[in-house]
Amino acid sequence: MNSNVPTLHSSVPQGASARARVDSPTTNMHAHLRIRFAIAMAGALAACEHTAPFRPGAYGASGPLNPGVVARLTFNLGQDLTPAWVPGTNAIVYTAERMDRADRDRCLAFMPGTGGAITRYVCGTSTPDESLNVYGETAVSSDGHIAYVRASNTRALFRIGPDAQQLDVGPLANPTDARVVHIVPLTTAWGRTYDAVSYLGWLSAHRLVMIGDSVRYPRSCGSCPADTVRTGIEIVTVDFADTGLGTLTLVPGTDSATSVTPGATGDTIYFTRAGDSGIHRYAFSTGQASVAFDFGPGRLVRDVTVASGRLVAIVDGRVADGGDLHVVNLATTADSIVAQPASGGPLWFARPALAPDGRQVVAQARVLTITPIFDPATGILLRVDTTAAGGNDLWAVQLP
């Protein structure tokens, strides 16, 4: 039996009798799946293992994926994040932490979405320097342009946040030959300040959609390391047909947005909001919003992406670590969940990218260690402790 072969299971929330506690400050986990794993795998779970060291040029799966197989695409001791598809090709672009560089820059990496070696990197510098440069939140247009957020800070200063940050658009063939669409942080005409932007998507050749974010760095004690708390404020569009900085326009009714993605045309977006189990659809032509799908009360829903009549979202889990990968048929409203690998530890997925044909998903994922805690006297299951690995790799799922 191939331990990597997944299936799609009908997603039916369980009742209150199936609840358990997962230790996390970020809360809101639908626990029935975790309990099912804990009972089935209590005797087989092993400690998290993050595979072989990162070697540029010999990276990822050795060949194309087989239909119906969930496969690990990258093997990085650092972070591989936020994949995006390159329209008209089978390639993806994502943010790769370069563990082979002293500065550990996070560069854009291009590779086949079906697996294989990285074909090229795009970095701030060709060799390590005194700065940490990060390219992220990438989106590629159908006419050969790429939008991304570039941030940097001086390593010697030990700053928590970036020294400089900007939203750039450039040609896919040479992304660093870019124009600055906006400097970040930025303050809107209506008085909102965004510390960062995320979830970039193309609506037309000179128009993007994105979320404006608040970023805070709280400490639980005076000597404790700072945490990073990123919160979506609202969704805006950015028009940059002129040569100056882009013009921001608020999308009404999108406060506390947690993700956004373009629909089949530039007239429609889909989005999620904090504390809301629904996937919302907004049409610019009518100014009307509707609920495209609702996962049910109490569900933690985010990271929506839509293509070819399918909707993919992350449901439950923990915001900081990921959750389960759901696939919704928008025509029939059938909701399925991608089954976990039978070996190697279950996964929590985040930031999925659905291929334009709707047949494949690539997402960042963390391997979980799930530990059932039993009462030593009675043997009764007391709780389920879930620990996510520190690093994210990319995984691909072929959809039926």
C-alpha positions as a Markdown table, in Angstrom:
| # | Residue | x | y | z |
|---|---|---|---|---|
| 1 | Met | 0.0 | 0.0 | 0.0 |
| 2 | Asn | 1.4 | 3.4 | -1.0 |
| 3 | Ser | 1.5 | 5.4 | 2.3 |
| 4 | Asn | 1.3 | 8.7 | 0.4 |
| 5 | Val | -1.9 | 8.2 | -1.5 |
| 6 | Pro | -4.6 | 10.5 | -0.2 |
| 7 | Thr | -8.3 | 10.5 | -0.7 |
| 8 | Leu | -11.0 | 13.2 | -0.4 |
| 9 | His | -13.4 | 12.5 | 2.4 |
| 10 | Ser | -16.8 | 14.2 | 2.9 |
| 11 | Ser | -16.4 | 16.8 | 5.6 |
| 12 | Val | -19.0 | 16.4 | 8.3 |
| 13 | Pro | -18.4 | 18.2 | 11.6 |
| 14 | Gln | -18.7 | 16.1 | 14.7 |
| 15 | Gly | -20.7 | 16.8 | 17.8 |
| 16 | Ala | -19.6 | 18.1 | 21.1 |
| 17 | Ser | -18.8 | 14.6 | 22.4 |
| 18 | Ala | -15.8 | 14.5 | 20.1 |
| 19 | Arg | -14.1 | 17.6 | 21.6 |
| 20 | Ala | -10.6 | 17.7 | 23.1 |
| 21 | Arg | -8.1 | 20.4 | 24.2 |
| 22 | Val | -5.2 | 21.5 | 22.1 |
| 23 | Asp | -2.6 | 23.6 | 23.9 |
| 24 | Ser | -2.5 | 26.9 | 22.0 |
| 25 | Pro | -2.9 | 30.6 | 22.7 |
| 26 | Thr | -4.5 | 31.2 | 19.3 |
| 27 | Thr | -7.4 | 28.8 | 19.9 |
| 28 | Asn | -10.3 | 27.9 | 17.7 |
| 29 | Met | -9.5 | 24.4 | 16.6 |
| 30 | His | -12.1 | 21.9 | 15.5 |
| 31 | Ala | -10.8 | 19.0 | 17.4 |
| 32 | His | -12.6 | 15.9 | 16.1 |
| 33 | Leu | -10.0 | 15.2 | 13.4 |
| 34 | Arg | -7.1 | 15.5 | 15.9 |
| 35 | Ile | -8.8 | 13.0 | 18.2 |
| 36 | Arg | -9.3 | 10.5 | 15.4 |
| 37 | Phe | -5.6 | 10.8 | 14.5 |
| 38 | Ala | -4.6 | 10.4 | 18.2 |
| 39 | Ile | -6.6 | 7.3 | 18.8 |
| 40 | Ala | -5.5 | 5.7 | 15.5 |
| 41 | Met | -1.8 | 6.7 | 15.7 |
| 42 | Ala | -1.1 | 6.7 | 19.4 |
| 43 | Gly | 1.3 | 3.8 | 19.1 |
| 44 | Ala | 2.9 | 4.9 | 15.9 |
| 45 | Leu | 3.7 | 8.6 | 16.2 |
| 46 | Ala | 7.4 | 9.6 | 16.0 |
| 47 | Ala | 9.2 | 12.8 | 16.7 |
| 48 | Cys | 9.3 | 15.4 | 14.0 |
| 49 | Glu | 12.2 | 15.0 | 11.5 |
| 50 | His | 13.1 | 17.7 | 9.0 |
| 51 | Thr | 15.0 | 15.6 | 6.4 |
| 52 | Ala | 18.2 | 16.3 | 4.5 |
| 53 | Pro | 20.1 | 19.7 | 4.3 |
| 54 | Phe | 19.1 | 22.2 | 1.6 |
| 55 | Arg | 21.3 | 22.0 | -1.6 |
| 56 | Pro | 20.5 | 24.5 | -4.4 |
| 57 | Gly | 20.2 | 22.9 | -7.8 |
| 58 | Ala | 19.2 | 19.4 | -6.4 |
| 59 | Tyr | 16.0 | 20.2 | -4.7 |
| 60 | Gly | 12.6 | 18.7 | -4.4 |
| 61 | Ala | 11.0 | 15.6 | -5.8 |
| 62 | Ser | 12.9 | 13.7 | -8.5 |
| 63 | Gly | 10.1 | 13.4 | -11.0 |
| 64 | Pro | 6.5 | 14.3 | -11.8 |
| 65 | Leu | 3.7 | 13.5 | -9.4 |
| 66 | Asn | 1.4 | 10.6 | -9.9 |
| 67 | Pro | -2.4 | 11.4 | -10.0 |
| 68 | Gly | -4.0 | 11.1 | -6.6 |
| 69 | Val | -0.7 | 11.4 | -4.6 |
| 70 | Val | 0.2 | 14.0 | -2.0 |
| 71 | Ala | 3.9 | 14.6 | -2.3 |
| 72 | Arg | 6.5 | 16.7 | -0.7 |
| 73 | Leu | 8.0 | 19.1 | -3.2 |
| 74 | Thr | 10.8 | 20.8 | -1.1 |
| 75 | Phe | 13.2 | 19.7 | 1.6 |
| 76 | Asn | 14.5 | 22.8 | 3.3 |
| 77 | Leu | 15.9 | 23.2 | 6.8 |
| 78 | Gly | 14.6 | 26.8 | 6.5 |
| 79 | Gln | 11.2 | 28.1 | 5.4 |
| 80 | Asp | 9.5 | 27.5 | 2.1 |
| 81 | Leu | 6.4 | 29.8 | 1.9 |
| 82 | Thr | 3.5 | 31.2 | 0.0 |
| 83 | Pro | 3.5 | 29.4 | -3.4 |
| 84 | Ala | 1.9 | 30.9 | -6.5 |
| 85 | Trp | 1.3 | 29.5 | -9.9 |
| 86 | Val | 2.8 | 31.0 | -13.1 |
| 87 | Pro | -0.2 | 31.2 | -15.5 |
| 88 | Gly | 0.3 | 29.3 | -18.8 |
| 89 | Thr | 3.0 | 27.0 | -17.4 |
| 90 | Asn | 3.2 | 24.2 | -14.9 |
| 91 | Ala | 5.7 | 26.3 | -12.8 |
| 92 | Ile | 5.3 | 27.7 | -9.3 |
| 93 | Val | 7.1 | 30.6 | -7.6 |
| 94 | Tyr | 7.5 | 30.7 | -3.8 |
| 95 | Thr | 9.6 | 32.3 | -1.0 |
| 96 | Ala | 12.6 | 30.1 | -0.2 |
| 97 | Glu | 14.9 | 30.8 | 2.8 |
| 98 | Arg | 18.5 | 30.4 | 1.5 |
| 99 | Met | 20.2 | 28.3 | 4.2 |
| 100 | Asp | 23.3 | 28.1 | 2.0 |
| 101 | Arg | 23.8 | 31.9 | 2.4 |
| 102 | Ala | 25.2 | 33.6 | 5.5 |
| 103 | Asp | 22.5 | 36.3 | 5.4 |
| 104 | Arg | 19.7 | 33.6 | 5.0 |
| 105 | Asp | 17.9 | 35.8 | 2.5 |
| 106 | Arg | 14.5 | 34.8 | 1.5 |
| 107 | Cys | 14.4 | 34.7 | -2.3 |
| 108 | Leu | 11.9 | 33.9 | -5.0 |
| 109 | Ala | 12.4 | 30.4 | -6.2 |
| 110 | Phe | 10.9 | 28.9 | -9.4 |
| 111 | Met | 10.3 | 25.2 | -9.9 |
| 112 | Pro | 7.9 | 22.8 | -11.6 |
| 113 | Gly | 4.6 | 22.5 | -9.7 |
| 114 | Thr | 4.8 | 18.7 | -10.3 |
| 115 | Gly | 8.2 | 18.4 | -8.7 |
| 116 | Gly | 11.8 | 18.7 | -9.7 |
| 117 | Ala | 14.8 | 21.0 | -9.2 |
| 118 | Ile | 14.6 | 24.7 | -8.8 |
| 119 | Thr | 15.1 | 26.4 | -12.1 |
| 120 | Arg | 16.1 | 29.8 | -10.9 |
| 121 | Tyr | 16.4 | 32.1 | -7.9 |
| 122 | Val | 15.6 | 35.8 | -7.7 |
| 123 | Cys | 17.4 | 37.4 | -4.7 |
| 124 | Gly | 18.2 | 41.0 | -3.6 |
| 125 | Thr | 21.9 | 40.4 | -4.1 |
| 126 | Ser | 23.9 | 37.7 | -5.8 |
| 127 | Thr | 26.1 | 37.2 | -2.7 |
| 128 | Pro | 25.5 | 37.6 | 1.0 |
| 129 | Asp | 25.7 | 41.1 | 2.5 |
| 130 | Glu | 25.0 | 42.9 | 5.7 |
| 131 | Ser | 21.2 | 43.0 | 5.1 |
| 132 | Leu | 18.4 | 40.4 | 5.3 |
| 133 | Asn | 16.3 | 40.7 | 2.2 |
| 134 | Val | 12.9 | 39.0 | 1.9 |
| 135 | Tyr | 10.8 | 38.6 | -1.2 |
| 136 | Gly | 7.3 | 37.4 | -0.5 |
| 137 | Glu | 3.5 | 37.5 | -1.0 |
| 138 | Thr | 4.0 | 36.8 | -4.7 |
| 139 | Ala | 1.4 | 36.9 | -7.5 |
| 140 | Val | 1.9 | 36.4 | -11.2 |
| 141 | Ser | -0.3 | 37.9 | -14.0 |
| 142 | Ser | -1.4 | 36.2 | -17.2 |
| 143 | Asp | 0.6 | 38.8 | -19.2 |
| 144 | Gly | 4.0 | 38.0 | -17.7 |
| 145 | His | 4.3 | 40.3 | -14.7 |
| 146 | Ile | 5.0 | 39.5 | -11.1 |
| 147 | Ala | 3.9 | 41.4 | -8.0 |
| 148 | Tyr | 5.7 | 40.9 | -4.7 |
| 149 | Val | 6.5 | 42.6 | -1.4 |
| 150 | Arg | 10.2 | 43.2 | -0.8 |
| 151 | Ala | 11.5 | 43.9 | 2.7 |
| 152 | Ser | 14.9 | 44.3 | 4.2 |
| 153 | Asn | 16.7 | 45.1 | 7.4 |
| 154 | Thr | 20.3 | 45.5 | 8.6 |
| 155 | Arg | 21.3 | 42.4 | 10.4 |
| 156 | Ala | 23.7 | 44.2 | 12.7 |
| 157 | Leu | 21.0 | 46.4 | 14.2 |
| 158 | Phe | 18.9 | 43.4 | 15.4 |
| 159 | Arg | 15.6 | 45.1 | 14.6 |
| 160 | Ile | 12.4 | 43.0 | 14.9 |
| 161 | Gly | 10.7 | 44.5 | 11.9 |
| 162 | Pro | 12.0 | 45.6 | 8.5 |
| 163 | Asp | 13.9 | 48.8 | 7.9 |
| 164 | Ala | 12.4 | 49.1 | 4.5 |
| 165 | Gln | 9.4 | 47.5 | 2.7 |
| 166 | Gln | 7.7 | 48.1 | -0.6 |
| 167 | Leu | 5.2 | 46.6 | -3.0 |
| 168 | Asp | 6.9 | 46.0 | -6.4 |
| 169 | Val | 5.7 | 45.0 | -9.9 |
| 170 | Gly | 8.2 | 43.8 | -12.5 |
| 171 | Pro | 8.5 | 41.6 | -15.6 |
| 172 | Leu | 8.5 | 37.9 | -14.8 |
| 173 | Ala | 11.7 | 37.4 | -16.9 |
| 174 | Asn | 13.5 | 39.9 | -14.6 |
| 175 | Pro | 11.5 | 40.6 | -11.4 |
| 176 | Thr | 14.1 | 42.9 | -9.9 |
| 177 | Asp | 13.7 | 45.3 | -12.8 |
| 178 | Ala | 10.6 | 46.6 | -11.0 |
| 179 | Arg | 8.6 | 49.7 | -10.3 |
| 180 | Val | 7.6 | 50.6 | -6.8 |
| 181 | Val | 3.8 | 50.5 | -6.6 |
| 182 | His | 3.7 | 51.6 | -3.0 |
| 183 | Ile | 6.0 | 52.2 | -0.1 |
| 184 | Val | 5.0 | 50.3 | 3.1 |
| 185 | Pro | 4.0 | 51.2 | 5.8 |
| 186 | Leu | 1.4 | 53.4 | 4.2 |
| 187 | Thr | -1.5 | 55.5 | 5.3 |
| 188 | Thr | -4.7 | 55.5 | 3.2 |
| 189 | Ala | -6.7 | 58.6 | 2.1 |
| 190 | Trp | -9.4 | 57.5 | 4.7 |
| 191 | Gly | -6.9 | 57.5 | 7.6 |
| 192 | Arg | -6.0 | 53.8 | 7.9 |
| 193 | Thr | -2.3 | 52.8 | 8.4 |
| 194 | Tyr | -1.0 | 49.5 | 7.1 |
| 195 | Asp | 2.2 | 48.1 | 8.6 |
| 196 | Ala | 2.3 | 45.4 | 5.9 |
| 197 | Val | 0.3 | 44.1 | 2.9 |
| 198 | Ser | -0.5 | 40.5 | 2.0 |
| 199 | Tyr | -2.5 | 38.1 | -0.3 |
| 200 | Leu | -1.7 | 39.9 | -3.5 |
| 201 | Gly | -3.9 | 39.0 | -6.5 |
| 202 | Trp | -4.2 | 40.4 | -10.1 |
| 203 | Leu | -7.5 | 41.8 | -11.2 |
| 204 | Ser | -6.2 | 43.3 | -14.5 |
| 205 | Ala | -3.0 | 44.4 | -16.1 |
| 206 | His | -2.7 | 47.4 | -13.8 |
| 207 | Arg | -4.8 | 46.5 | -10.9 |
| 208 | Leu | -4.2 | 44.4 | -7.8 |
| 209 | Val | -6.2 | 43.3 | -4.8 |
| 210 | Met | -4.6 | 42.9 | -1.4 |
| 211 | Ile | -5.1 | 43.0 | 2.4 |
| 212 | Gly | -3.7 | 45.9 | 4.5 |
| 213 | Asp | -2.3 | 44.5 | 7.7 |
| 214 | Ser | -1.5 | 45.6 | 11.2 |
| 215 | Val | 1.7 | 44.1 | 12.6 |
| 216 | Arg | 2.6 | 44.1 | 16.3 |
| 217 | Tyr | 5.5 | 42.6 | 18.2 |
| 218 | Pro | 4.3 | 41.8 | 21.8 |
| 219 | Arg | 6.4 | 40.2 | 24.5 |
| 220 | Ser | 4.9 | 38.0 | 27.2 |
| 221 | Cys | 7.5 | 39.2 | 29.6 |
| 222 | Gly | 10.3 | 41.8 | 29.7 |
| 223 | Ser | 13.0 | 39.4 | 28.8 |
| 224 | Cys | 10.9 | 37.2 | 26.6 |
| 225 | Pro | 11.5 | 37.1 | 22.8 |
| 226 | Ala | 9.0 | 39.2 | 20.8 |
| 227 | Asp | 6.2 | 37.5 | 19.0 |
| 228 | Thr | 4.9 | 38.7 | 15.6 |
| 229 | Val | 1.1 | 39.2 | 15.5 |
| 230 | Arg | -0.2 | 40.1 | 12.0 |
| 231 | Thr | -3.9 | 41.1 | 11.7 |
| 232 | Gly | -5.8 | 41.9 | 8.6 |
| 233 | Ile | -7.4 | 45.3 | 8.6 |
| 234 | Glu | -9.4 | 45.4 | 5.3 |
| 235 | Ile | -9.2 | 44.7 | 1.6 |
| 236 | Val | -8.1 | 47.3 | -0.9 |
| 237 | Thr | -7.5 | 47.5 | -4.6 |
| 238 | Val | -4.4 | 49.2 | -6.1 |
| 239 | Asp | -4.5 | 50.9 | -9.5 |
| 240 | Phe | -1.1 | 51.7 | -11.0 |
| 241 | Ala | -1.8 | 52.6 | -14.6 |
| 242 | Asp | 0.0 | 55.9 | -14.1 |
| 243 | Thr | 3.7 | 56.2 | -13.4 |
| 244 | Gly | 3.3 | 57.4 | -9.8 |
| 245 | Leu | 2.4 | 55.4 | -6.7 |
| 246 | Gly | -0.7 | 53.2 | -7.0 |
| 247 | Thr | -4.1 | 54.5 | -6.0 |
| 248 | Leu | -5.8 | 52.6 | -3.2 |
| 249 | Thr | -9.5 | 52.0 | -3.1 |
| 250 | Leu | -11.3 | 50.4 | -0.1 |
| 251 | Val | -13.5 | 47.3 | -0.8 |
| 252 | Pro | -16.5 | 47.9 | 1.5 |
| 253 | Gly | -17.5 | 45.3 | 4.1 |
| 254 | Thr | -14.1 | 43.6 | 4.3 |
| 255 | Asp | -12.9 | 44.7 | 7.7 |
| 256 | Ser | -10.9 | 42.0 | 9.6 |
| 257 | Ala | -10.2 | 40.2 | 6.4 |
| 258 | Thr | -8.0 | 37.2 | 6.7 |
| 259 | Ser | -7.5 | 36.2 | 3.0 |
| 260 | Val | -8.6 | 37.3 | -0.4 |
| 261 | Thr | -8.3 | 35.9 | -3.9 |
| 262 | Pro | -9.5 | 37.0 | -7.4 |
| 263 | Gly | -12.4 | 35.1 | -9.0 |
| 264 | Ala | -12.7 | 33.9 | -12.5 |
| 265 | Thr | -12.8 | 37.5 | -13.8 |
| 266 | Gly | -11.4 | 40.7 | -12.5 |
| 267 | Asp | -14.9 | 41.7 | -11.4 |
| 268 | Thr | -15.1 | 39.2 | -8.5 |
| 269 | Ile | -13.1 | 38.4 | -5.4 |
| 270 | Tyr | -13.5 | 35.8 | -2.7 |
| 271 | Phe | -12.5 | 36.6 | 0.9 |
| 272 | Thr | -12.6 | 35.4 | 4.5 |
| 273 | Arg | -12.9 | 37.3 | 7.7 |
| 274 | Ala | -11.8 | 36.8 | 11.3 |
| 275 | Gly | -14.5 | 35.0 | 13.4 |
| 276 | Asp | -16.6 | 34.2 | 10.3 |
| 277 | Ser | -16.9 | 30.6 | 9.0 |
| 278 | Gly | -18.1 | 31.8 | 5.5 |
| 279 | Ile | -16.4 | 32.4 | 2.2 |
| 280 | His | -17.7 | 35.7 | 0.9 |
| 281 | Arg | -17.9 | 36.7 | -2.8 |
| 282 | Tyr | -17.8 | 40.4 | -3.8 |
| 283 | Ala | -18.6 | 41.8 | -7.3 |
| 284 | Phe | -17.1 | 45.2 | -8.1 |
| 285 | Ser | -19.7 | 45.9 | -10.9 |
| 286 | Thr | -22.6 | 45.7 | -8.5 |
| 287 | Gly | -21.0 | 46.5 | -5.2 |
| 288 | Gln | -22.8 | 43.5 | -3.8 |
| 289 | Ala | -21.4 | 40.8 | -1.5 |
| 290 | Ser | -22.8 | 37.3 | -0.9 |
| 291 | Val | -21.8 | 34.1 | 0.9 |
| 292 | Ala | -20.3 | 31.6 | -1.6 |
| 293 | Phe | -20.0 | 28.8 | 1.0 |
| 294 | Asp | -20.3 | 28.4 | 4.8 |
| 295 | Phe | -18.3 | 25.7 | 6.7 |
| 296 | Gly | -20.6 | 26.0 | 9.7 |
| 297 | Pro | -20.6 | 27.6 | 13.1 |
| 298 | Gly | -17.4 | 27.7 | 15.1 |
| 299 | Arg | -15.1 | 26.8 | 12.2 |
| 300 | Leu | -11.8 | 28.7 | 11.7 |
| 301 | Val | -11.6 | 29.5 | 8.0 |
| 302 | Arg | -8.9 | 31.3 | 6.0 |
| 303 | Asp | -6.5 | 31.1 | 3.0 |
| 304 | Val | -9.1 | 30.9 | 0.3 |
| 305 | Thr | -8.2 | 30.3 | -3.4 |
| 306 | Val | -10.5 | 29.7 | -6.4 |
| 307 | Ala | -10.0 | 28.3 | -9.9 |
| 308 | Ser | -12.1 | 26.4 | -12.5 |
| 309 | Gly | -15.2 | 26.0 | -10.3 |
| 310 | Arg | -13.3 | 24.8 | -7.3 |
| 311 | Leu | -12.7 | 26.6 | -4.0 |
| 312 | Val | -9.8 | 25.6 | -1.6 |
| 313 | Ala | -9.5 | 26.9 | 1.9 |
| 314 | Ile | -7.8 | 26.1 | 5.2 |
| 315 | Val | -10.2 | 25.1 | 8.0 |
| 316 | Asp | -9.6 | 24.7 | 11.7 |
| 317 | Gly | -6.1 | 24.0 | 13.1 |
| 318 | Arg | -4.3 | 27.1 | 14.5 |
| 319 | Val | -3.8 | 30.4 | 12.7 |
| 320 | Ala | 0.0 | 30.3 | 13.3 |
| 321 | Asp | 0.5 | 26.7 | 12.2 |
| 322 | Gly | -2.0 | 25.8 | 9.6 |
| 323 | Gly | -5.0 | 23.5 | 9.4 |
| 324 | Asp | -6.9 | 21.0 | 7.2 |
| 325 | Leu | -7.2 | 21.4 | 3.4 |
| 326 | His | -10.7 | 21.6 | 2.2 |
| 327 | Val | -11.9 | 21.4 | -1.5 |
| 328 | Val | -15.4 | 22.8 | -2.4 |
| 329 | Asn | -17.2 | 22.2 | -5.7 |
| 330 | Leu | -18.8 | 25.6 | -6.2 |
| 331 | Ala | -21.5 | 24.1 | -8.5 |
| 332 | Thr | -22.6 | 21.4 | -6.2 |
| 333 | Thr | -21.4 | 22.9 | -2.9 |
| 334 | Ala | -19.9 | 19.5 | -2.0 |
| 335 | Asp | -17.1 | 19.9 | 0.6 |
| 336 | Ser | -14.3 | 17.4 | 0.8 |
| 337 | Ile | -11.2 | 17.2 | 3.0 |
| 338 | Val | -7.8 | 16.1 | 1.7 |
| 339 | Ala | -6.8 | 13.0 | 3.7 |
| 340 | Gln | -3.5 | 12.9 | 5.6 |
| 341 | Pro | -0.5 | 10.8 | 4.6 |
| 342 | Ala | -0.6 | 7.4 | 6.3 |
| 343 | Ser | 3.0 | 7.8 | 7.4 |
| 344 | Gly | 5.5 | 10.5 | 8.2 |
| 345 | Gly | 3.3 | 12.4 | 10.5 |
| 346 | Pro | 0.1 | 14.3 | 9.7 |
| 347 | Leu | 0.3 | 17.8 | 8.2 |
| 348 | Trp | -1.2 | 21.2 | 8.8 |
| 349 | Phe | -1.5 | 23.1 | 5.5 |
| 350 | Ala | -1.4 | 26.9 | 4.9 |
| 351 | Arg | -1.4 | 29.3 | 2.0 |
| 352 | Pro | -2.6 | 26.9 | -0.7 |
| 353 | Ala | -2.3 | 27.8 | -4.4 |
| 354 | Leu | -4.9 | 26.2 | -6.7 |
| 355 | Ala | -3.7 | 25.6 | -10.2 |
| 356 | Pro | -5.6 | 27.5 | -12.9 |
| 357 | Asp | -7.1 | 24.2 | -14.2 |
| 358 | Gly | -8.3 | 23.3 | -10.6 |
| 359 | Arg | -6.6 | 20.0 | -10.7 |
| 360 | Gln | -3.6 | 20.5 | -8.3 |
| 361 | Val | -2.9 | 22.3 | -5.1 |
| 362 | Val | 0.5 | 23.4 | -3.8 |
| 363 | Ala | 0.6 | 24.6 | -0.2 |
| 364 | Gln | 3.1 | 25.2 | 2.6 |
| 365 | Ala | 2.8 | 22.6 | 5.4 |
| 366 | Arg | 4.1 | 21.7 | 8.8 |
| 367 | Val | 4.6 | 18.2 | 10.1 |
| 368 | Leu | 2.7 | 17.6 | 13.3 |
| 369 | Thr | 3.5 | 15.6 | 16.4 |
| 370 | Ile | 0.2 | 14.6 | 18.0 |
| 371 | Thr | 0.5 | 13.2 | 21.6 |
| 372 | Pro | -2.6 | 11.8 | 23.3 |
| 373 | Ile | -2.5 | 12.3 | 27.1 |
| 374 | Phe | -4.2 | 9.6 | 29.1 |
| 375 | Asp | -5.2 | 9.4 | 32.7 |
| 376 | Pro | -2.6 | 6.9 | 34.2 |
| 377 | Ala | -5.2 | 5.5 | 36.6 |
| 378 | Thr | -8.2 | 5.1 | 34.3 |
| 379 | Gly | -6.6 | 5.1 | 30.8 |
| 380 | Ile | -9.2 | 7.7 | 29.8 |
| 381 | Leu | -8.1 | 10.1 | 27.1 |
| 382 | Leu | -7.6 | 13.5 | 28.8 |
| 383 | Arg | -6.5 | 15.7 | 26.0 |
| 384 | Val | -4.5 | 15.8 | 22.7 |
| 385 | Asp | -1.4 | 17.9 | 22.6 |
| 386 | Thr | -0.4 | 19.0 | 19.1 |
| 387 | Thr | 3.1 | 20.4 | 18.2 |
| 388 | Ala | 3.9 | 21.7 | 14.8 |
| 389 | Ala | 7.4 | 21.5 | 13.3 |
| 390 | Gly | 9.2 | 24.9 | 13.1 |
| 391 | Gly | 9.8 | 24.8 | 9.4 |
| 392 | Asn | 7.4 | 24.8 | 6.4 |
| 393 | Asp | 8.0 | 22.8 | 3.2 |
| 394 | Leu | 5.9 | 22.8 | 0.1 |
| 395 | Trp | 3.5 | 19.8 | -0.6 |
| 396 | Ala | 1.5 | 19.1 | -3.7 |
| 397 | Val | -1.9 | 17.4 | -3.9 |
| 398 | Gln | -3.4 | 16.1 | -7.1 |
| 399 | Leu | -7.2 | 16.5 | -7.1 |
| 400 | Pro | -9.5 | 14.0 | -8.8 |
